[in-house]
Amino acid sequence: MASKANAGESANPGRLKQIALTFKMTRRADPKIGFILAGVALLTLGVFLGIGFLLGHPVYLGILGLLVAFLATAIVFGRRAEKAAFGQMEGQPGAAAAVLDNVGRGWTTTPAVAMNRSQDIVHRAVGKAGIVLVGEGNPNRVKALLAAEKKRMARILPEVPVHDIIVGTGEGEVPLKKVRTTLLKFPRVLGGPQVTQVNDRLRAMGDLMSNMPLPKGPMPKGMKMPRGGKMR
């Protein structure tokens, strides 16, 4: 029992510290975040208190108002923090890989399955929608990378649908903040066992990175290494 209590005590400061760091990061991009959160909390509480006085139950409605105010503030804070984070990541090489890594359960992400000397990158995500290739970099160069990778996927897994998107703000491109929702909108055509088989087949075949020369110069900032192993 004592060990569980100690674990809980040590976890709380960690969560509070993470919230504080997130708030500081958000405030750098959104200086009015403190006033916005305070306004949301006070407005929500005020509405419930007003209703409580009208109904003759200010205490009960006040308690309920506190809970709803906390929930509303948390939701607004989460959305503003997410917007600030995407704003800082926008345009950074490897940013799409970080987004793909947090799409959710059922998706397996492999960063940098293809890359050229200009450090344009293609990442791969596998889920019930099939294979999704996500390109970052110059749109014209990325299109060539995506086309080559799609041909490779067609040879290895001809029965699996392959989608491709280019991250950016131009026509026909997908903004970084919409990458996750775009993936989740693709129709689900594979079952769980089929997704596992696709991943196993791709792991067995290896990635294009193992057969191409690495570009000279430093690796892109923010780029993550593939899970469970080193870059081959």
N, C-alpha and C positions, 0 to 999 in steps of 0.2 A: 504494500500500500504506500509506503514511504517513497519507494522508488518512482511510482506512478505520479505521486504528488510533486516530487522534484522535477520529473520530466515535464509536467504541465507548467510549473513555474518557469522552467528554462525556455519553454516554447513561447510563452506569452511575450516576454521581452523581445524575442526574435520577430514575432509578428508585428509588434508595435514599432520596432525599428524599421521593418520593411515598409509599413504604412507611412512612417515619417519620411523615409527616403523617397517613396513614391510621391508624396505631397511636395517635397522640395523640387523634385524633377518636374512635376506638373506646373509648379509655380513659376519656374524659369520660363516655360513656354506660355503660361496662362497666368499673368500676375494677379488677376482679379479672382482667382479660384477661391481664396479665403472668404471674400465678401459674398461670392455666389453661393457657397455652401452654407454660410451663416444665414443668408436670405432665404434659401430653400427650407432650412430647419425652422426658422422663426415663422415663416409664412404658413408652413404646414401645421405647426403647433398652434398658431393663432387661429386658424380655421377650425381646428377641432375644439379649442377652448370656446370659441364663439358659439359653435353648435351646442357644446355642453351647457353653456349658460342659458341658451334658448330652451333647451330641453330640461333644464333643472338638474343636470348631472355633470357639473364641471370637473369633478374629481375623476370620475370614470373616463370621460372623454379626454381629459388632460393626460391621463396615463396612456390611453390609446394613441393620443396625438404624439406623445414622446416617442413611442415605438415606430409609428408611421414616419415621423420626422427623421428618425435615425435611418430607417430604410430608404427614404427618399434621398437623403444626403449621401448615403453610400452608393446608390445607383448613379446619381449625378457625378459624384467623385470618380467612380469607375469609368464612366464614359469620357469625362474630361481627361483623365489620366491616360486612357487608351488613345485618345486623339493626340495628346501631347507626345506620347511615345512614337506613334506613327509619323508625326511631324519630324521628329529627330532622326528616325530611321530612313525616311524618304530620300532616295537617291544614293544611299550607301550600298556599296557592293555587298552581296550576301544577305541583304535585309529580307528578301523573299524567303530564304532558307529558314530564317528565324520564325517567320510567320507560319510557314508550312509545318514547322516542328511543333506548333501549338494548335493545329487544326482540330485535333481531338482524337478520340479512340477510333480505331478502325482504319487509320491512315498511317502508312509507313513512308517516311521521307528519306531520300538519299540526296544530300547536297552535291552540287558540282559534278554531275555525271558527264558533263562536257564543258570545255572551256577553250578559248582561243588566246592568242598572245596579247590581244587587247583587253583581256580579262572580262569579256562577255561570258556569261555563265548560264548553264541550263541545269535546273534542279528537277528531281523526279519525285512524284508522290503516287503511291499505289493505294487504292481503296476499292470500295464496292462500285465506284463509277468507272473503274478500270485504271489506266495509267494517265497521269496528268503531267505534262512537261511544262515547266515554268521558266521562262527566259528573262534574264536581266542584262541590260546593257544597251548598246546601239541597236535600234530596231532592225535595220537592214542586215547587220552582221548576225544578230540573234536569230533572225528568220532562217538563215542558212544553217546555223547550229541545230535549230529545232527540226528542220527538214531532214537533216542527216540522222538525228536521233530517232525521229519517227520511222524512218526506213529501217533502222536497226531494230526497233521494237517490233515492227511488222514481220521481220525475218524470224525473230526469236519467239514472239507470241502473236501469230497472225489472227488468232481468234479473240484477242482482247482489244477492246476499244481504246484508242489513244487520243487524248485531248491535248491541246497546247494553248498556252496563254503567254502574253508578253507583259511584263510589269512596267507600267509607265502611265503618263497622263495624256498621251497623244490619242489620235483617233484609232479605235479598235484595240486599244491597250487597256489593261486593268490596273487601276490605282492600287497601291500597296495595301491600303486599308480594306479593300474589297476582295483581296485574293482568297481569304478564307471562305467568304460567302459564295464566291464564284465556284469554288471546288464543291461546296455542299449542295449547289444547285444542279450539278450534273446528275443525270438519271442513274440510279443504282441498277446495275445489270449483273453484278457478280455476287455470289454468296460468300460467306465467311471462309469455307474451305477452299474456294477458288482463289480468293485473295491470297491465302497462305501459299497455295501452289504457285501463283504468279511471283510472289516475293522469293520463294525458294528457287525458282527457275532463274530469276534475275541475279540472285546472289551467286548461283552456280556459274552463270555466264560471265560475271564480272562487269565492271563499268568501263566505259570508253576511256576514262582517265588512266586506266592501267596500260593502255596501248598508245597513248599520245604523249609527246614531249610536254613537260610542264612549262608554262610561260616564264620568261625571265622576269626578275624583279620580285617584290614582296607579294605575298598572297593578299587577297582582298580583306579589308577590315571587316570584322564582324562575322567572318565566315566560320562556320562550325565544322568540326571533323565529323565524319559519319559515325553513327552509333555503333558501338560494339567492336570497333577496330580502327586501325590507322588507315590513312590514305594510302591506297595501294599504288 
